[in-house]
Amino acid sequence: TFQRQLQQSDCQNALMKKVFDTHMLFLQINQSAVALKHVFAALRLFVGKFPSAFFQGQADLCGSLCYEILKCCNHRSRSTQTEASALLYFFMRKNFEFNKQKSIVRSHLQLIKAVSQLIADAGIGGSRFQHSLAIINNFANGDKQMKNVNFPAEVKDLTKRIRTVLMATAQMKEHEKDPEMLVDLQYSLANSYASTPELRRTWLESMAKIHARNGDLSEAAMCYIHIAALIAEYLKRKGKINVFKTSYVSINIIAE
C-alpha cells in the first residue's frame, strides 16, 4: 500500500525506518520457533522488495539487521538456527546482486562489526554459532546459480574472518584476569583491521572500556584519541576538514 512512499529518497526515509523497526521488534522480543519462521519469511520479502534500504546510503539498517540475525544464529532451536542462516545467506546474496555481482562489502563489514559487538553483548561463539556458519558455507557451496562468480569465495572468506575474530576472543577469555595481556590481544586485533577503520574503531572502543574499568584512564584516553584520529583522517580524505586542520595534525601526532 505504501510502497511508493517507502521507496522515496532511495528508501532512506522516516517511514522506512518505522517499518524496519517494527520488523526488528519481532526479533528483539522472545518468540516461538514457529513464529520466528514467519518473521524470517517476512524479512526475506522485505529485503527482496527494498534492497536500497540496506545496500545504499547509510548503513544503519544493514547493521541492525545483521546484528539481530546473528543473534538468532546462536538460538537454542536448531530450526531457528537454520532459518536464520538461510536468511543471512539470502541477505548476502542480495547484496552481491545489488552490487552487480562485484562484492558484498557492506554486508561483510556490518557482519564483522555485529560479531564484535555480540561477543560482548551475548557471548556468541559456541557450537551453535559454529553450526550456523557451517550451514551458510553449505548454502554457498550448493548454490548452482553462483558457481561461476566469486560469491561463494566471498562467503567463505567472511565466515573465515568471523572464526578468526571468535578465536581471538577465546584467547582473550583465557586472559580476562590479566588486563595487560587482554588489552595486548585486543590491540593486535584492532591493528589487523587497519584497512577497515570502522572495525578498528569497534575494537579500540572495547579496549577503552577495559582500561576505564581497570582505572587506567590515561590509556583509555589514548584509545579515544586514536578513534578521533581515525575519524579526522576520514573527514580529511572526504574533503570535509579544513578549519580544524591544525587540530587534526595535533590529534594525529598524539595518536602516533
Sequence and secondary structure as in RCSB ss.txt:
>XXXX:A:sequence
TFQRQLQQSDCQNALMKKVFDTHMLFLQINQSAVALKHVFAALRLFVGKFPSAFFQGQADLCGSLCYEILKCCNH
RSRSTQTEASALLYFFMRKNFEFNKQKSIVRSHLQLIKAVSQLIADAGIGGSRFQHSLAIINNFANGDKQMKNVN
FPAEVKDLTKRIRTVLMATAQMKEHEKDPEMLVDLQYSLANSYASTPELRRTWLESMAKIHARNGDLSEAAMCYI
HIAALIAEYLKRKGKINVFKTSYVSINIIAE
>XXXX:A:secstr
  HHHHTGGGG SHHHHHHHHHHHHHHHS   HHHHHHHHHHHHHHHHH THHHHSS SHHHHHHHHHHHHHHT 
S HHHHHHHHHHHHHHHHHHHHHTTSS  HHHHHHHHHHHHHHHHHT   SHHHHHHHHHHHHHHHH GGGTTSS
HHHHHHHHHHHHHHHHHHHHHHHHTTT HHHHHHHHHHHHHHTTT HHHHHHHHHHHHHHHHHTT HHHHHHHHH
HHHHHHHHHHHHTT  STTHHHHHHHHHHH 
